[in-house]
């Protein structure tokens, strides 16, 4: 897949200068659109579900969570524990996009403080490590919503670097001591069938990874 960087993006590749509002479409990473090491997920086979990670070197698909999107009752998170090593790469494929259309792509995870992390990217095996950074590409949304005092807190929009982003559906952005965070993965073109794969793994030598889903916005008028 062809990946292109546009120099007119500012704030670490987030938005163009004239942009004042944009909508991000959230796509939940679930058992129907996510592969584990290139294979379909199989409970108690190549993943554990609904159990949390237990050092068995398998991804856990926790669908009994009270903080996952798209809503706490319908969502799930992919969890890799701090004692799990060498986990296979996850591939979540976004479908139904404009064939060959240009998109900015995001991944979403959960953190408590600054120690929970993930690796993510648009090319298999070439992932960026996100833990409280890199600056301009990592945003804890629970700290950015207008009112994060309810517990849990749900938001329909967030403002980053003066740009208001609305979500296609409200997202839970904080719960207890946890915050949802957004990672900016960059720009890429959908393939001829309107698909974009996103690649996820744990952070090398990091703490736990709680991966929730991905998102996109179409770039329609590059200058």
Secondary structure as a PSIPRED ss2 file (coil, helix, strand):
# PSIPRED VFORMAT (PSIPRED V4.0)

   1 X C   1.000  0.000  0.000
   2 X C   1.000  0.000  0.000
   3 X C   1.000  0.000  0.000
   4 X C   1.000  0.000  0.000
   5 X C   1.000  0.000  0.000
   6 X C   1.000  0.000  0.000
   7 X C   1.000  0.000  0.000
   8 X C   1.000  0.000  0.000
   9 X E   0.000  0.000  1.000
  10 X E   0.000  0.000  1.000
  11 X C   1.000  0.000  0.000
  12 X C   1.000  0.000  0.000
  13 X C   1.000  0.000  0.000
  14 X C   1.000  0.000  0.000
  15 X E   0.000  0.000  1.000
  16 X E   0.000  0.000  1.000
  17 X C   1.000  0.000  0.000
  18 X C   1.000  0.000  0.000
  19 X C   1.000  0.000  0.000
  20 X C   1.000  0.000  0.000
  21 X E   0.000  0.000  1.000
  22 X E   0.000  0.000  1.000
  23 X E   0.000  0.000  1.000
  24 X E   0.000  0.000  1.000
  25 X E   0.000  0.000  1.000
  26 X E   0.000  0.000  1.000
  27 X E   0.000  0.000  1.000
  28 X E   0.000  0.000  1.000
  29 X C   1.000  0.000  0.000
  30 X C   1.000  0.000  0.000
  31 X C   1.000  0.000  0.000
  32 X C   1.000  0.000  0.000
  33 X C   1.000  0.000  0.000
  34 X E   0.000  0.000  1.000
  35 X E   0.000  0.000  1.000
  36 X E   0.000  0.000  1.000
  37 X C   1.000  0.000  0.000
  38 X C   1.000  0.000  0.000
  39 X E   0.000  0.000  1.000
  40 X E   0.000  0.000  1.000
  41 X C   1.000  0.000  0.000
  42 X C   1.000  0.000  0.000
  43 X E   0.000  0.000  1.000
  44 X C   1.000  0.000  0.000
  45 X C   1.000  0.000  0.000
  46 X C   1.000  0.000  0.000
  47 X E   0.000  0.000  1.000
  48 X E   0.000  0.000  1.000
  49 X C   1.000  0.000  0.000
  50 X C   1.000  0.000  0.000
  51 X C   1.000  0.000  0.000
  52 X C   1.000  0.000  0.000
  53 X C   1.000  0.000  0.000
  54 X C   1.000  0.000  0.000
  55 X C   1.000  0.000  0.000
  56 X C   1.000  0.000  0.000
  57 X C   1.000  0.000  0.000
  58 X C   1.000  0.000  0.000
  59 X E   0.000  0.000  1.000
  60 X E   0.000  0.000  1.000
  61 X E   0.000  0.000  1.000
  62 X E   0.000  0.000  1.000
  63 X C   1.000  0.000  0.000
  64 X C   1.000  0.000  0.000
  65 X C   1.000  0.000  0.000
  66 X C   1.000  0.000  0.000
  67 X C   1.000  0.000  0.000
  68 X C   1.000  0.000  0.000
  69 X C   1.000  0.000  0.000
  70 X C   1.000  0.000  0.000
  71 X C   1.000  0.000  0.000
  72 X C   1.000  0.000  0.000
  73 X C   1.000  0.000  0.000
  74 X C   1.000  0.000  0.000
  75 X C   1.000  0.000  0.000
  76 X C   1.000  0.000  0.000
  77 X E   0.000  0.000  1.000
  78 X E   0.000  0.000  1.000
  79 X E   0.000  0.000  1.000
  80 X E   0.000  0.000  1.000
  81 X C   1.000  0.000  0.000
  82 X C   1.000  0.000  0.000
  83 X C   1.000  0.000  0.000
  84 X C   1.000  0.000  0.000
  85 X C   1.000  0.000  0.000
  86 X C   1.000  0.000  0.000
  87 X C   1.000  0.000  0.000
  88 X C   1.000  0.000  0.000
  89 X C   1.000  0.000  0.000
  90 X E   0.000  0.000  1.000
  91 X E   0.000  0.000  1.000
  92 X E   0.000  0.000  1.000
  93 X E   0.000  0.000  1.000
  94 X E   0.000  0.000  1.000
  95 X C   1.000  0.000  0.000
  96 X C   1.000  0.000  0.000
  97 X C   1.000  0.000  0.000
  98 X C   1.000  0.000  0.000
  99 X C   1.000  0.000  0.000
 100 X C   1.000  0.000  0.000
 101 X C   1.000  0.000  0.000
 102 X E   0.000  0.000  1.000
 103 X E   0.000  0.000  1.000
 104 X E   0.000  0.000  1.000
 105 X E   0.000  0.000  1.000
 106 X E   0.000  0.000  1.000
 107 X E   0.000  0.000  1.000
 108 X E   0.000  0.000  1.000
 109 X E   0.000  0.000  1.000
 110 X E   0.000  0.000  1.000
 111 X E   0.000  0.000  1.000
 112 X C   1.000  0.000  0.000
 113 X C   1.000  0.000  0.000
 114 X C   1.000  0.000  0.000
 115 X C   1.000  0.000  0.000
 116 X C   1.000  0.000  0.000
 117 X C   1.000  0.000  0.000
 118 X E   0.000  0.000  1.000
 119 X E   0.000  0.000  1.000
 120 X E   0.000  0.000  1.000
 121 X E   0.000  0.000  1.000
 122 X E   0.000  0.000  1.000
 123 X E   0.000  0.000  1.000
 124 X C   1.000  0.000  0.000
 125 X C   1.000  0.000  0.000
 126 X E   0.000  0.000  1.000
 127 X E   0.000  0.000  1.000
 128 X E   0.000  0.000  1.000
 129 X E   0.000  0.000  1.000
 130 X E   0.000  0.000  1.000
 131 X C   1.000  0.000  0.000
 132 X C   1.000  0.000  0.000
 133 X C   1.000  0.000  0.000
 134 X C   1.000  0.000  0.000
 135 X C   1.000  0.000  0.000
 136 X C   1.000  0.000  0.000
 137 X C   1.000  0.000  0.000
 138 X E   0.000  0.000  1.000
 139 X E   0.000  0.000  1.000
 140 X E   0.000  0.000  1.000
 141 X H   0.000  1.000  0.000
 142 X H   0.000  1.000  0.000
 143 X H   0.000  1.000  0.000
 144 X C   1.000  0.000  0.000
 145 X C   1.000  0.000  0.000
 146 X C   1.000  0.000  0.000
 147 X C   1.000  0.000  0.000
 148 X C   1.000  0.000  0.000
 149 X C   1.000  0.000  0.000
 150 X C   1.000  0.000  0.000
 151 X C   1.000  0.000  0.000
 152 X C   1.000  0.000  0.000
 153 X E   0.000  0.000  1.000
 154 X E   0.000  0.000  1.000
 155 X E   0.000  0.000  1.000
 156 X E   0.000  0.000  1.000
 157 X E   0.000  0.000  1.000
 158 X E   0.000  0.000  1.000
 159 X E   0.000  0.000  1.000
 160 X E   0.000  0.000  1.000
 161 X C   1.000  0.000  0.000
 162 X C   1.000  0.000  0.000
 163 X E   0.000  0.000  1.000
 164 X E   0.000  0.000  1.000
 165 X E   0.000  0.000  1.000
 166 X E   0.000  0.000  1.000
 167 X E   0.000  0.000  1.000
 168 X E   0.000  0.000  1.000
 169 X E   0.000  0.000  1.000
 170 X E   0.000  0.000  1.000
 171 X E   0.000  0.000  1.000
 172 X E   0.000  0.000  1.000
 173 X E   0.000  0.000  1.000
 174 X E   0.000  0.000  1.000
 175 X E   0.000  0.000  1.000
 176 X C   1.000  0.000  0.000
 177 X C   1.000  0.000  0.000
 178 X E   0.000  0.000  1.000
 179 X E   0.000  0.000  1.000
 180 X E   0.000  0.000  1.000
 181 X E   0.000  0.000  1.000
 182 X E   0.000  0.000  1.000
 183 X E   0.000  0.000  1.000
 184 X E   0.000  0.000  1.000
 185 X E   0.000  0.000  1.000
 186 X E   0.000  0.000  1.000
 187 X E   0.000  0.000  1.000
 188 X E   0.000  0.000  1.000
 189 X E   0.000  0.000  1.000
 190 X C   1.000  0.000  0.000
 191 X C   1.000  0.000  0.000
 192 X C   1.000  0.000  0.000
 193 X C   1.000  0.000  0.000
 194 X C   1.000  0.000  0.000
 195 X C   1.000  0.000  0.000
 196 X E   0.000  0.000  1.000
 197 X E   0.000  0.000  1.000
 198 X E   0.000  0.000  1.000
 199 X E   0.000  0.000  1.000
 200 X E   0.000  0.000  1.000
 201 X E   0.000  0.000  1.000
 202 X C   1.000  0.000  0.000
 203 X C   1.000  0.000  0.000
 204 X C   1.000  0.000  0.000
 205 X C   1.000  0.000  0.000
 206 X C   1.000  0.000  0.000
 207 X C   1.000  0.000  0.000
 208 X C   1.000  0.000  0.000
 209 X E   0.000  0.000  1.000
 210 X E   0.000  0.000  1.000
 211 X E   0.000  0.000  1.000
 212 X E   0.000  0.000  1.000
 213 X E   0.000  0.000  1.000
 214 X E   0.000  0.000  1.000
 215 X E   0.000  0.000  1.000
 216 X E   0.000  0.000  1.000
 217 X E   0.000  0.000  1.000
 218 X E   0.000  0.000  1.000
 219 X C   1.000  0.000  0.000
 220 X C   1.000  0.000  0.000
 221 X C   1.000  0.000  0.000
 222 X C   1.000  0.000  0.000
 223 X C   1.000  0.000  0.000
